[in-house]
Amino acid sequence: MGVALHGLCFGCFIFVAFMIVDENTTPDIRATTQNLFNFVIIGIGIIVGSLFATSIAGRYAQPDAAIPMDYVKLFSVPMYMALACFVLMLLFYPSKKKSMA
């Protein structure tokens, strides 16, 4: 279930991100900006994310304990990062007021 939910969330993330790219770019550079977005998220993002996740997992590993990982602290890190990103988006994402006429 967790992998299926992750796939659904990641698919929705990519879909919404492409919608935002389409809204904020002109048609002549739209394909280039989508390729750049893919390179950052799927290319560089995976490498940086793996390095970051490895360092976090190493920080909360407990090799001598009955449970080898402190999962509460481990999953608190991305939870707080997601909350911080959500607050930053609420504060700084530009809002376009569209007229209903």
N, C-alpha and C positions, 0 to 999 in steps of 0.2 A: 504494500500500500504506500509506503514512504517513497519508493522509487517512482511509482505512478503519479503520486501527488507532486513530486519534484518535477517530473516531466511536464505535467500540466502547467505548473507555475512558471517554469522556464519558457514554455511555449507562449504563454500569455505575456510574459515579460518581453520577449522578442517581438511579438505582434504589436504591443503598445509602443515599444521603442521605435519601431519602423513607422508607426503612425505619427509619432512626434517628429521624427526626422522628415517625413513627408510634409508636415505642417510648416516646418521652419526652414525649408530649403526651396530654392527655385528649381523648376524642372530641368534646367540644363546641368545642374550639379547634383541632382538627387541620387543618381546611381553611385556617384563617387562618394557621397557622404554615407550612403548605406554600406558600401564596401569598407570605408574607414571604421564605421561603427562595428561591423562584423570583425574586423581585424583587432580592434581594441577589446571587445567583449569575448570573442571566441578564441582569439589568438593570444594576445598579451594577458588578458584577464585570467585565463586558465593557468598560465605560468605563475603570475603574481599570486593568484588565489591559492594555488597549491603550496607555494612557499610560505605564505601567511598561515594557512591551515596547519601545515606541518609544525611551524613554530608554536602555534597555540596548543596543538595536541601534545607536543613535547612538554610544554609548560605545566599541563594538568595531568600528565601521566603519573601514576602511582604504582611502580613496578612491584613493590613489596606488599601492597595491600591486597585484601581479598577481592576487591573490585579494582581492576587495573587502571581505571580512568575516572576522574571526577567529572561525570557527565553534566552535572548542574552548572559548574563553572565553565565547562567546555562549550555548552550550548548557550550560555549567557552572553558570551562575547558576540556572536553574530546577531543575537536578539537585540542587544543594546545598539549595535551598529545599524541594524535595520530601523530601529526606532529613531535614531539620530538622523538617518537619511530621510525618513518620512517627515520629521519636523523641519529639516532643511528645505525639503521640497515644498512643504506648506508655506514656508516663509518666503522663499526666493523664486519659485517657479512663476514665470510670467503668465498672467491671466489675460486672455483676450475676451473682451465683452462683445458678443455678437448680437447684432440687432435682430429682432424677430420679424421685422417688416420685409 
